[in-house]
Amino acid sequence: MSRTRFSIALKSASISIAVALLLMTGASADTSYKVDSFIESRGLGPAGTLIADKTGNIYGVTENGGTSGDGLAFELSRDVSGKLTYSVLYNFAGNADGQNPGAGLVLDHNGDLYGTTPLGGNPNGNSGIAYELTPAGDGQWTETVLYTFCPEAACLDGASPKSSLIFDGAGNLYGTTYSGGASNAGVVFELSPTTMGPWTEKVLYSFTVQAIGLAPQAGLIFDSFGDLYGTDPAGGTGKRCPGGCGFVYELTPSSDGEWQETTTYNFTGGGDGGTPFGGLISDSHGNLYGTTSEGEGKTYGTVFQLSLGGNGQWTETTLHTFVNTDGSGPRDAVALDRFGNIYGTTPLGGNARSCRDGCGTVFMLAPEGSGQYSETTLHYFTGSRGGYDGAAPLSGVLIDHGAIYGTTPFGGVLGEGVLFRLKTSADSR
């Protein structure tokens, strides 16, 4: 399949924003905001957090659009001057090769890309796949289906993966599914390569609670001991949310090859927030960071930290509570820079009138010492009627080459989503 190339057309004029601490500078700076609108041939509804390779090339997916309307994978390749050029790597056909990819990609050391789709695969189950994209060396990429979920009616292996994947040191892949498993509430799975053909799957844990249609949607992270951590937006002991306010869990491998699940923290739906849709990240000290989409008495959400004490117990600290004017309802993981600043998006809130509940924001939390953080709104999205900058970012952001990159599934020239960049005014690229 040919890699159709497009040059990024920066459709929007620059918007100056005062930022207290931006990326690598540590001092106030103006930023300009630039976007590239997706059109049908280039995908529709970009989804998942972008990733970058060592040379600064950026990769992502769209849920829809492309040649078959079933989504695509794309690359933004960076030349020596820093200019980014857009190319389609693979168009999903909606059949055995998968359909509507909604999660970000992961790279291996050879430069191959891996991801999941929640639909496609087995025509009887239509329950999604895990796939690999490999460059062929002639400007084309080929797809290999690593695993097709729900080969049998019971779907005990899981179904509809909506999460990105992660690698362990041996080359195995790990992720979650939205449904399937012993209680049809989703699973945590491991995929292991074989010498030939599809990979083998092992269910590490089947969730036992599925409330109001919510099940695991976020990916996983490893700690330094090989334990896995993730979030579930429903269930748990919190009583202020219908079906529970969600929880953070840990999976620990045992010597017999089985994994033991432990609930690390139960959200109460009060000041600590509730309904964590997004995944987790960790810092060099082993602290975990994430977001919740709800908060006490409101639905504005929080950014939280979990710290492991000497007694083996985890302590939750709410780093920021959104108040709607600065954003509302974050749905994905946050990102950390080397100074400890935290970055993320909210799909709602802000100051735009073109969206009923606000068009969303990009935010930064800067550490002030003694565990306190100050919040700065880096950008208020204006929506398709108010500008071409996009609306309702559902995914997190990528920090790369001194700029912040992300996507919105709505807004833009045709209302089909944008790729955006926040950059320092000193960076003219």
N, C-alpha and C positions, 0 to 999 in steps of 0.2 A: 504494500500500500504506500503510495507516495506521501511524502511529508510536505503538505501544502504549507507554504510559508507566507506569513503576513508580517509586515513591519508594524510595530506598535504606533498607532496614531494617538497622540496625546490630545484628547478631544476637549479637555476643559482648561480654562484659564487657571492660573495659580491662585490659591487661596492662602493668605498669610494667617498663621496661627501662632500665638505666643505660647511657648512651651517652657516650663520651669526647668526640666532636665530632659534632654532629648538624646537617646541612644548613646553615642560615645562621647558626647561633649561635656556633660555634667554642668552646663550653664545654659542660661536662657538663649533661645535661638528662634528665628523665624523658620517656618517650614512651608513648603508648597505642596499642594495636593494634586496629583495627576492620575488620570484614569484611562483605561482602555475598555471600551464597551464590547461585550460579546454579541455577535450576530449569529444567525442560525447556522451558517456553514462552519462557524468556529466554536459552536457549542452554545448551549442555553442553560443558564442556571449553574454557574460554577459552584462547586461544593468541596468541603474538606479543606483543611489547612494546607497551604503550599509548603513544599520542601525545596531545598537547594542542595546541589552537589558542591564539591570542593572548589570548583572554578566559578561558582556563582550562577550556573544555569538553574532555572526554577521549573518545577513540575507541578501539575495539578490535574484535576478532572472536572468535567461538567456532567450534571445528571441527565440532561437532555440535549437535543440538537445533534449536529453531526449529520453524516450521510443517511443514517437510518432513523434519526430522531431519538436514539436510545443512549446518547451520551458519548463522550470521548475523553481521551487523555491527551494533554498538551504539554509543550515545553516552551519556555522563554529562554533562548540561548543568548549568552552574553559574549560580545566581542571584546577586543582589547581596550576599546574606548569606553566600555560599560554599556553600550547600546544593547537593548534587548529586542530579539526578533522572535515572533510567535510562529510555532509550527504544530500541526496536528500529528501526534504520534500514532494514535489508534482510534478508529471509529467502532464502537460496539454495535453489533447487529441485532441484539435483543434475543438471541437464540442461545445455543449452548455456550457461546462466548461471554455471556453476561449481559446485564441490562441496568441502566440508570445508576452508575457508580456514584455513591454519595460520601465516601470517606477518602481521606488523603492517602498519598502513596508513601512507600518506603523504598529506599535504595539499598542494594547490596554492594559489596566492595568491587564488583565487576561493572557497576553502572546499570544493572538491570533494575527494573521497577516492579513493585508488588502491590497488590491492592485487592479489594473485595467489591462485589456488587450484591445488592439485596434481592435482585430478581434475575431471571434467566437461569441457564444451566439445564437441569433435568426438566424436560417439557412437561412431565407429569407433576412435578413438585413446584417448579418455577421458584425455587427457594434460594437462589444465589450461588455464587462461586467465589473462590480465591484464585487469582491469576498472576501471571508474570509477563512483563513486556521486555523484550530483548532487542537491542539494536542489531540490525543485520549487516551493518557496515557499508551499505549503499544508500544510506539516507532513509531506509525503511525500518520499521519495527514489526516484530511478530508477537502474537499473543499465545501463551500456553496456559491452558486451564489446569491449575494444580489440584483443585478439589471441587467437586460439585456437591453442595449440601442437600440433605434430605433425599438420599437415594431410595429410601423406603418410606411408606406412608406415615410411620410413627414419628419420623424426624428426630430420633433420639440423639443424633449427632449435631443437632442445632439447625436453625433455618434463618434466612434473611440477615446475614451479617451487615451491620451498618457501621462497623468500626474499622479504623486503620489497623495495620499489622505491625508487629515488632519482631526483631530477630533476637535469638540468644547467641552465645559464642560458638555453638555447634552448627548454626545455620538453620535451626528450626524456627518456625513462625508461630506467633501467638495472637489471638484475637478473641472477640466475643460475637455472639449472635443475638439478635433481637427476640427470637422465638425458638421453638423446638426444645429439645431436651426432655428430661424425665417428667417435668411439670409444664411443659410448653411455655416456660418463662425465660428461656435463653440459656446459653452455656458459655463457659470459657473453654477454648479449644487450643490444641497444639497441632501443627502440621509439620511432618517430618519428611525430608526428601528420600526417594528411593533411587536405586541404581538406574531404573528405567520406568517411564510412565508417570501416572498421577502420584501425588504425595499421599501419605497415610495420615489419617486424623485420629486424635485421641481427645475425648472429652475429659477435661481436668475437673470441671465442676458444673453441675446443673443447678440453676437457681430454682427455688421452690415457691416464690411468690411473684405473681404478676398482677399488679393492681391497676385499674383504670387504663389498661392497654399499654402501660409503661414497662419496659424491660431494658437490659443493658444496651446502650447505644455507643458508649465511649470505648476507646481502646485501653490498653494496659501499659504499665511501665514496670521495669525491674528495679529492685534495689541492689546494693552491692553484694548481698548474700544470695541472690538468685530468687528471691521472693517476688511475686507479682502483686500489683495493686491496681484497683479499679474502682469505679463508682456505679451505683444503681440509683436511678431517679425515683424509684418507688420502693415500698417495703420499709423494713426497719421498725424501730419502736416509737418514732415520732407520731404524736396523735393529732397534731394541728393540720395535717394534710390528709385528704382522702386517700386511704390505702397506704399511709405511711409517707414520711418526708424524705426517704432515701438514705443511703449509707455509703461509706467507704469500706472496702473489703480488702483482705490480704489472703493470698494463696501461698502456702508453704509446702515445698516438696519434701516427701519423706523417703527413707531408704528403700522402701518397697515400690517406689515409682508412683505412688498415689499422692494426691495433693489435699491438704487440709485447709478449709476456709475459716477465717476469723474475721468478725466484724470489727474494723478498726475504729469507726466512729458512726454513731447514729445521729442524723440531723433532727432537730426538734421542731423546725418550722418557726422558731422564735427568732431571737437575735442572731443565732448562728445560721439562719437561712434554711432552705429546704429545696428539694428536687434538683440534685446535681446532674445535669445532662452531660456536661463536659468531662473530659478525662483529667488526669493529674500530671503534674511535672514535679521534679525534685531538684533541690539544690545540692551543693557539695557537702552539706552537713546532714543530708538525709531528710530534711524537712519536705513535706508535701504541700503543694499549692493547687487550688482549684476554684471553681465558681459554683454558686447555686443560683437558680433562676427565681427564687422567691425569698421573701424576707418577712419579718414579723409584721402582721397586720396589713401587709402590702404585697405586691408581686414584683418588687424592684430588684431583689437579688443581692448577693454578696460576693466578695473575694475572700477566701479563707486560707489559713495555714494550719497544718497538723504537724506537731513536734513530738518526738518520742522521748519520754523521760527516762531517768535511770531506773525507775520502778517497772519499766516495760509497758507503761500506759501512755496512750496518745492524748495530747492536749490540743483542743481546737482554739484558734484565735481568729476572730473576724477582723481582717485587715481593712476592709472597706464595705460600707453599706450604701448601695445606690439609692438616690432620692428622685429618680425619674428625669430631672433636668440634666443630669450627668450620665444618663443611661438607665436601662431597665432590662431585666431578664437575660443576663448572659447565658449562652448556650454551649460554650466550648471552653477548652483549656486556655490557660494564659501562657505567656512566654516570658523568659527571664533574660536580661542582658548581663554582661559581666560586672556591672556595678550593683546588681541586685534590684534594678528597676523591673517592674512587672507590667506587661502590656496585654491588652485584650480588647474584645469588642462586645457590644450589646446590640441586639436586633431592634430594640424599642427604646423609647425615651429620647432625650435630647431636645432641641428647640425647633425642629422643622414642623411646619404646619401642613405640609403636603401629605403627611401620613397621620392617620387618626391618633395613633399612640406614640408618635415620634418615629423618626426613620433610623434611629440608632446612633451609636458613637464608636470611636476608638479612644481608649483611655490608657493612662499610665499611672502607676502607683510608685512613688519614690520613697525609699526608706529614709526616715529622719532620726533614727536612733531610738533605743529603748522600746523597740518593737512597734513604733508608730510609723504610719505611711501617710503621705500627702497625695491627693488625687488630682490629676490634670486631664481635662478632656482635650485630646489632640485633634479630633475632628468630629463635627456634627454632620451626619449625612442629611442631605436635603431631599432625596427622593427624585423620581423621574420627572415630576412636574416642576420641581424647584431647581433642577440642575442635572447634570450628567454624572454625578458622583456616586450614584447607587443608593441602595436602601436595604435595611434589615440584614446586616452581616450576621450569619449564623456560625461562621467558622472563626477560629483563632487567627493569629497573625504570625508571619515569618519575619525575623530580624536578620537581614543579610546585607552586606556591603554598605553599612551605615544608613539603611533605610528600613521602613516597615512596609511589608507587602501583605495583601489580603484580597478577599473577594466578597462581593455581595451577590445574592441570587436574583435581586430585583434592581430596578432602576437602570440608568444608562440610556443611550440614544433610543433604543427600541424597547426598553423596559425588561431586557432579558439578562441583566446582570453585568457587573464590571469587575475588572481586575484593577486594584488601586495600589498606589504607592504614596507613602508619606516620607518625605526626605528633607534633609537639612538644606537650607538655602545656599550653602557653600557647595553643594553637590549639583552640578548643572546637568547631570545625565537624565 
